[in-house]
Amino acid sequence: MDEVRGVVGWIRRRPAVADLLLGAGLGLAFVAGPVAAPDWLSDGTPVDLTLTAPGIALTVLAAVALTQRRRRPAAALVVVTTATAASMAGGWQAHLAPLALVLVMYGFTVRSPRTRALAAAGVASITVGIGGVVAGVLRDDWERLDTIVLLVWTSTAIALAVQARRATIAALEDRARRAEESREATARRRVAEERVTIARELHDVIAHHVAVMSVQSGVAEHLLERDPVAARAALGHVRGAARAVLSELQSVLGVLRQDEAAVPTAPAPGLSGLEGLIDSFRATGTPLETRIPDLLPVLPPAADVAAFRLVQEALTNVQKHAARAPTTVRVEVDGDSIVVAVTNSRPPTREPGGWDVADPGAGSGLGLIGMRERVMAAGGRLETGPTPDGGFDVTARLPLTQEDP
């Protein structure tokens, strides 16, 4: 049984071989069958099995056409249609011709556009009809005409139904493939968005505390011999910033390692924590002036986080690039928006023998990019640039209400 299945599978994978075997097998059967039939079957059957030279020639012609039904379907259809019409008109017995016409008509229709298939079926019916009319006029033989025409249109209808089913299946498979590609593209986009979000959060968490550590370690190094008490206080700030950054890093990494159901739901930082953030920067020696109303409005979560992170990043940049520069943090409500601005003046010139922890060349520029992304994600806009006195200004305008999606 396995060997038979293997042979059948081998033939199915080779359509030309299958057509060759079909045409040769049917041609041999329709030529040798009447010869091998007993005399009583030839005399008593309603089908005339008498062989004539024209009938044998038309049978062989139909068999040859069957071997080409997939490689040259149009030519095969013309040959079998002509053979069928000729056998009807001449009264020759070529019983393979109508069967070959049905098989070739099916194969042609299932691989052709609907309009072309219907036109071919119409031409074949007319051609066969002409042969049948000739047979009826000359020999009063009208019996086979209706049957053959009906078989032609039946095979055409079945082939069109199969064609429509295949088209439906192909469309469904294409839709499923496109849906899968869309899901994969969405997954890749979400992964990229998550990577950007994680990078932004890590930047926000680390940059501030590392800037504090850099400033205070510079202070400690400068005061270590002249003022040990002040140096010890600066080192205390470094130690506190290190503990804070380690704690926040553990929190962020813990979120990444947890399942979604286990993710903590602690509130994200917002403008309510602005006072503590400003105090931490003042502790580093940065001269800060604040213009913040006593009663802050309630912002949408995204805008609230964006406002806090903007102030944090802007003050961190002041520490890194303009240490000890007088800085103003301003928060005010303007219509249906809230304006959050951080502006620093030109940093003081380093005195001879003094120290300067600012590094104007430090940083990758990703801080401003992160700020802009956060503000835009919250539905606001960000403006940054130098001030006329040599300082730098960061101003964001964020909506007070969240727009409906």
PLY file of the C-alpha trace (Angstrom):
ply
format ascii 1.0
element vertex 405
property float x
property float y
property float z
element edge 404
property int vertex1
property int vertex2
end_header
0.00 0.00 0.00
2.84 2.39 0.82
4.46 1.65 -2.53
1.20 2.43 -4.33
0.86 5.71 -2.45
4.44 6.55 -3.32
3.80 5.96 -7.02
0.59 8.02 -6.93
2.37 10.86 -5.16
5.20 10.75 -7.69
2.70 10.99 -10.58
0.81 13.87 -8.93
4.01 15.86 -8.67
4.52 15.45 -12.42
1.40 16.69 -14.27
2.92 16.08 -17.72
3.45 12.39 -16.89
-0.09 12.12 -15.52
-1.56 13.60 -18.72
0.58 11.30 -20.84
-0.62 8.24 -18.94
-4.24 9.44 -19.13
-4.17 10.03 -22.89
-2.29 6.82 -23.66
-4.47 4.75 -21.37
-7.78 6.04 -22.69
-6.61 5.89 -26.31
-5.53 2.29 -25.92
-8.76 1.38 -24.14
-11.03 2.96 -26.77
-9.10 1.38 -29.67
-8.38 -2.06 -28.22
-11.67 -2.34 -26.30
-13.97 -2.82 -29.32
-11.52 -5.29 -30.83
-11.41 -7.38 -27.66
-15.18 -7.17 -27.07
-17.07 -10.42 -27.78
-19.33 -10.60 -30.79
-22.52 -10.78 -28.73
-21.60 -7.53 -26.93
-20.93 -5.79 -30.23
-24.28 -6.91 -31.59
-26.43 -6.33 -28.51
-25.10 -3.10 -27.03
-26.84 0.22 -27.79
-23.35 1.74 -28.35
-21.88 1.01 -31.76
-18.41 -0.50 -31.25
-17.65 -0.88 -34.91
-14.20 0.46 -35.72
-13.42 2.34 -38.90
-10.25 3.98 -40.08
-11.61 7.54 -39.60
-12.93 6.59 -36.15
-9.57 5.17 -35.10
-7.79 8.28 -36.40
-10.13 10.62 -34.49
-9.75 8.50 -31.32
-5.96 8.67 -31.55
-6.17 12.43 -32.21
-8.34 12.90 -29.10
-5.91 10.80 -27.04
-2.95 12.90 -28.19
-4.87 16.08 -27.28
-5.46 14.69 -23.78
-1.71 14.39 -23.25
-1.44 18.18 -23.80
-4.49 19.31 -21.80
-2.40 21.17 -19.19
0.61 22.29 -21.20
-1.37 23.51 -24.25
-5.01 23.69 -23.10
-6.26 25.96 -25.91
-4.77 23.82 -28.68
-6.04 20.63 -27.01
-9.55 22.13 -26.79
-9.54 23.02 -30.48
-8.42 19.51 -31.43
-10.98 17.60 -29.33
-13.81 19.95 -30.34
-12.97 19.43 -34.01
-12.65 15.66 -33.54
-16.03 15.48 -31.79
-17.78 17.57 -34.45
-16.16 15.56 -37.26
-17.14 12.22 -35.73
-20.75 13.41 -35.41
-20.92 14.83 -38.91
-19.30 11.79 -40.58
-21.06 9.18 -38.47
-17.73 7.67 -37.40
-17.47 5.99 -34.00
-14.87 7.94 -31.99
-16.32 7.55 -28.49
-13.21 8.98 -26.82
-13.70 12.37 -28.51
-16.76 13.52 -26.42
-15.12 12.30 -23.20
-11.88 14.06 -24.12
-13.89 17.21 -24.88
-15.40 17.15 -21.39
-11.99 16.63 -19.69
-10.16 19.24 -21.77
-13.03 21.73 -21.38
-12.85 21.35 -17.59
-9.06 21.81 -17.55
-9.21 24.84 -19.84
-11.98 26.55 -17.85
-10.44 26.01 -14.43
-7.23 27.75 -15.55
-8.74 30.59 -17.59
-10.55 33.85 -16.82
-14.32 33.46 -16.56
-15.10 35.47 -19.72
-12.61 33.53 -21.82
-13.88 30.20 -20.47
-17.50 31.03 -21.26
-16.53 32.17 -24.75
-14.64 28.91 -25.34
-17.62 26.87 -24.12
-19.88 28.79 -26.50
-17.59 28.24 -29.47
-17.25 24.54 -28.63
-21.04 24.18 -28.35
-21.56 25.90 -31.72
-18.91 23.71 -33.36
-20.40 20.53 -31.93
-23.84 21.82 -32.85
-22.80 22.22 -36.49
-21.59 18.61 -36.53
-24.83 17.46 -34.94
-26.96 19.40 -37.45
-25.01 17.86 -40.33
-25.58 14.39 -38.83
-29.29 15.12 -38.40
-29.76 16.44 -41.92
-27.77 13.68 -43.64
-28.69 10.68 -41.49
-31.54 11.88 -39.27
-29.29 11.34 -36.24
-30.15 13.95 -33.59
-29.57 11.80 -30.50
-26.01 12.80 -29.48
-26.25 16.55 -30.07
-28.15 17.51 -26.89
-26.11 15.14 -24.72
-22.71 16.42 -25.82
-23.69 20.10 -25.58
-25.09 19.47 -22.10
-21.84 17.75 -21.07
-19.81 20.71 -22.38
-21.74 23.23 -20.29
-21.85 20.94 -17.25
-18.07 20.56 -17.24
-17.75 24.33 -17.70
-20.06 25.04 -14.75
-18.21 22.59 -12.49
-14.86 24.09 -13.48
-16.11 27.63 -12.77
-17.34 26.52 -9.35
-13.96 24.94 -8.59
-12.22 28.07 -9.84
-14.35 30.29 -7.57
-13.65 28.03 -4.60
-9.92 28.13 -5.25
-10.04 31.92 -5.56
-11.91 32.14 -2.25
-9.40 29.90 -0.52
-6.50 31.88 -2.02
-8.09 35.15 -0.84
-8.58 33.77 2.67
-5.00 32.52 2.77
-3.74 35.88 1.54
-5.83 37.66 4.16
-4.49 35.36 6.86
-0.94 35.94 5.64
-1.43 39.71 5.63
-2.97 39.56 9.10
0.01 37.56 10.34
2.41 40.03 8.76
0.45 42.88 10.33
0.61 41.21 13.75
4.35 40.67 13.37
4.86 44.29 12.27
2.76 45.49 15.22
4.75 43.30 17.59
8.04 44.63 16.20
6.78 48.21 16.51
5.68 47.64 20.09
9.04 46.09 20.94
10.79 49.13 19.44
8.51 51.48 21.37
9.16 49.58 24.59
12.89 49.76 23.99
12.66 53.53 23.53
10.51 53.83 26.67
12.92 51.73 28.72
15.91 53.71 27.44
14.15 56.97 28.27
13.26 55.81 31.78
16.80 54.60 32.47
18.17 57.90 31.20
15.82 59.88 33.42
16.59 57.73 36.45
20.37 57.71 36.11
21.24 61.12 34.61
20.11 63.25 37.56
21.81 61.25 40.28
25.01 60.75 38.28
25.15 64.50 37.68
24.80 65.07 41.43
27.58 62.57 42.08
29.82 64.28 39.51
29.25 67.75 40.97
29.66 66.74 44.59
32.71 64.58 43.95
34.32 67.61 42.24
33.45 69.74 45.27
34.90 67.13 47.63
38.11 66.88 45.63
38.51 70.65 45.67
37.80 71.05 49.41
39.42 67.87 50.70
42.51 69.61 52.14
41.20 73.12 52.79
37.80 72.29 54.32
37.46 68.62 55.30
34.05 69.18 56.88
32.59 70.60 53.66
34.31 67.83 51.66
32.75 65.23 53.97
29.32 66.78 53.41
29.83 66.67 49.63
30.81 63.00 49.87
27.64 62.42 51.85
25.65 63.83 48.95
27.55 61.50 46.59
26.73 58.53 48.81
23.05 59.51 48.98
22.83 59.94 45.22
24.49 56.56 44.70
21.97 54.88 47.01
19.11 56.62 45.22
20.26 55.61 41.74
20.80 52.02 42.87
17.32 51.93 44.38
15.69 53.32 41.27
17.68 51.01 39.00
16.56 48.02 41.05
12.98 49.22 40.70
13.23 49.60 36.91
15.02 46.29 36.41
12.55 44.59 38.71
9.70 45.75 36.50
11.46 44.32 33.44
11.85 40.93 35.11
8.28 40.64 36.35
5.20 39.34 34.63
2.57 41.85 33.62
0.29 40.78 36.47
3.08 41.35 39.00
4.12 44.82 37.84
3.87 47.28 40.76
1.29 49.99 40.45
3.11 52.76 42.30
2.23 56.21 40.94
4.60 57.69 38.39
6.43 60.90 39.31
4.54 64.11 38.62
4.41 67.79 39.46
3.44 66.90 43.03
7.04 65.74 43.54
8.55 68.88 42.06
9.43 70.41 45.42
11.53 67.44 46.48
13.28 67.38 43.11
14.19 71.08 43.36
15.48 70.63 46.93
17.78 67.84 45.75
19.30 70.16 43.15
19.65 73.02 45.59
21.61 70.66 47.82
24.24 70.41 45.08
24.82 74.15 45.18
22.81 75.10 42.12
21.22 78.56 42.68
17.55 77.95 41.90
14.63 80.37 41.73
11.12 78.94 41.48
7.92 80.49 40.18
5.43 77.76 40.92
1.84 78.36 42.05
0.83 76.98 45.42
-2.06 75.04 43.91
-1.03 73.05 40.85
-3.69 71.84 38.41
-4.44 68.16 37.96
-2.90 67.04 34.68
-3.45 63.94 32.58
-1.00 61.20 33.65
1.16 61.47 30.54
1.43 65.26 30.79
2.13 65.08 34.54
5.02 62.65 34.08
6.33 64.61 31.08
6.37 67.86 33.09
8.27 66.29 35.99
10.80 64.55 33.74
11.33 67.74 31.74
12.27 69.71 34.86
14.50 66.84 36.04
16.33 66.53 32.73
16.67 70.29 32.25
18.19 70.77 35.74
20.47 67.80 35.14
21.71 69.43 31.96
22.34 72.63 33.89
24.53 70.71 36.33
26.43 68.98 33.53
26.89 71.90 31.15
26.46 75.10 33.20
27.33 74.31 36.81
26.46 77.04 39.36
24.54 79.01 36.73
21.52 80.84 38.21
18.44 78.90 37.09
14.72 79.60 37.14
11.98 76.95 37.18
8.63 78.37 36.09
5.21 76.68 36.06
2.09 78.61 35.08
-1.35 77.96 33.63
-2.07 79.63 30.30
-5.63 79.04 29.10
-6.16 75.34 28.48
-2.44 74.59 28.75
0.25 74.52 31.38
3.66 76.02 30.66
6.72 74.43 32.26
10.01 76.25 31.69
13.58 75.87 32.98
15.95 78.75 32.11
19.54 79.13 33.19
21.82 82.13 32.82
25.38 82.09 31.60
27.51 80.05 34.02
29.98 82.06 36.12
33.55 82.27 34.85
35.97 80.04 36.73
38.27 82.06 38.94
42.02 81.46 38.83
42.87 78.48 41.02
39.21 77.61 41.34
37.39 74.50 40.12
34.71 73.82 37.60
32.80 70.57 37.35
30.85 71.54 34.26
31.73 69.67 31.10
30.23 71.45 28.11
31.22 68.63 25.80
29.62 65.89 27.87
26.41 64.18 26.93
25.03 62.59 23.81
22.13 64.93 23.12
19.63 62.19 23.91
18.26 64.16 26.86
16.65 66.80 24.64
15.40 64.09 22.30
13.82 62.24 25.21
12.19 65.43 26.48
10.76 66.21 23.06
9.39 62.66 22.68
7.74 62.78 26.09
6.14 66.17 25.48
4.88 65.20 22.02
3.51 61.90 23.36
1.53 63.89 25.93
0.04 66.11 23.19
2.24 69.13 23.86
5.10 70.94 22.18
8.64 71.74 23.27
10.87 74.71 22.49
14.56 74.75 23.35
17.40 77.10 22.54
19.98 79.54 23.83
19.03 82.79 25.52
20.45 86.24 24.59
22.63 86.32 27.72
24.40 83.05 26.86
22.17 80.74 28.87
19.70 78.11 27.75
15.92 77.82 27.87
13.66 74.77 27.83
9.92 75.51 27.60
7.10 72.99 27.21
3.40 73.64 26.72
1.24 70.71 27.81
-2.55 70.30 27.62
-4.56 70.44 30.83
-7.06 67.89 29.56
-6.57 64.65 27.71
-8.07 64.51 24.22
-10.35 61.63 23.38
-8.74 59.15 20.97
0 1
1 2
2 3
3 4
4 5
5 6
6 7
7 8
8 9
9 10
10 11
11 12
12 13
13 14
14 15
15 16
16 17
17 18
18 19
19 20
20 21
21 22
22 23
23 24
24 25
25 26
26 27
27 28
28 29
29 30
30 31
31 32
32 33
33 34
34 35
35 36
36 37
37 38
38 39
39 40
40 41
41 42
42 43
43 44
44 45
45 46
46 47
47 48
48 49
49 50
50 51
51 52
52 53
53 54
54 55
55 56
56 57
57 58
58 59
59 60
60 61
61 62
62 63
63 64
64 65
65 66
66 67
67 68
68 69
69 70
70 71
71 72
72 73
73 74
74 75
75 76
76 77
77 78
78 79
79 80
80 81
81 82
82 83
83 84
84 85
85 86
86 87
87 88
88 89
89 90
90 91
91 92
92 93
93 94
94 95
95 96
96 97
97 98
98 99
99 100
100 101
101 102
102 103
103 104
104 105
105 106
106 107
107 108
108 109
109 110
110 111
111 112
112 113
113 114
114 115
115 116
116 117
117 118
118 119
119 120
120 121
121 122
122 123
123 124
124 125
125 126
126 127
127 128
128 129
129 130
130 131
131 132
132 133
133 134
134 135
135 136
136 137
137 138
138 139
139 140
140 141
141 142
142 143
143 144
144 145
145 146
146 147
147 148
148 149
149 150
150 151
151 152
152 153
153 154
154 155
155 156
156 157
157 158
158 159
159 160
160 161
161 162
162 163
163 164
164 165
165 166
166 167
167 168
168 169
169 170
170 171
171 172
172 173
173 174
174 175
175 176
176 177
177 178
178 179
179 180
180 181
181 182
182 183
183 184
184 185
185 186
186 187
187 188
188 189
189 190
190 191
191 192
192 193
193 194
194 195
195 196
196 197
197 198
198 199
199 200
200 201
201 202
202 203
203 204
204 205
205 206
206 207
207 208
208 209
209 210
210 211
211 212
212 213
213 214
214 215
215 216
216 217
217 218
218 219
219 220
220 221
221 222
222 223
223 224
224 225
225 226
226 227
227 228
228 229
229 230
230 231
231 232
232 233
233 234
234 235
235 236
236 237
237 238
238 239
239 240
240 241
241 242
242 243
243 244
244 245
245 246
246 247
247 248
248 249
249 250
250 251
251 252
252 253
253 254
254 255
255 256
256 257
257 258
258 259
259 260
260 261
261 262
262 263
263 264
264 265
265 266
266 267
267 268
268 269
269 270
270 271
271 272
272 273
273 274
274 275
275 276
276 277
277 278
278 279
279 280
280 281
281 282
282 283
283 284
284 285
285 286
286 287
287 288
288 289
289 290
290 291
291 292
292 293
293 294
294 295
295 296
296 297
297 298
298 299
299 300
300 301
301 302
302 303
303 304
304 305
305 306
306 307
307 308
308 309
309 310
310 311
311 312
312 313
313 314
314 315
315 316
316 317
317 318
318 319
319 320
320 321
321 322
322 323
323 324
324 325
325 326
326 327
327 328
328 329
329 330
330 331
331 332
332 333
333 334
334 335
335 336
336 337
337 338
338 339
339 340
340 341
341 342
342 343
343 344
344 345
345 346
346 347
347 348
348 349
349 350
350 351
351 352
352 353
353 354
354 355
355 356
356 357
357 358
358 359
359 360
360 361
361 362
362 363
363 364
364 365
365 366
366 367
367 368
368 369
369 370
370 371
371 372
372 373
373 374
374 375
375 376
376 377
377 378
378 379
379 380
380 381
381 382
382 383
383 384
384 385
385 386
386 387
387 388
388 389
389 390
390 391
391 392
392 393
393 394
394 395
395 396
396 397
397 398
398 399
399 400
400 401
401 402
402 403
403 404
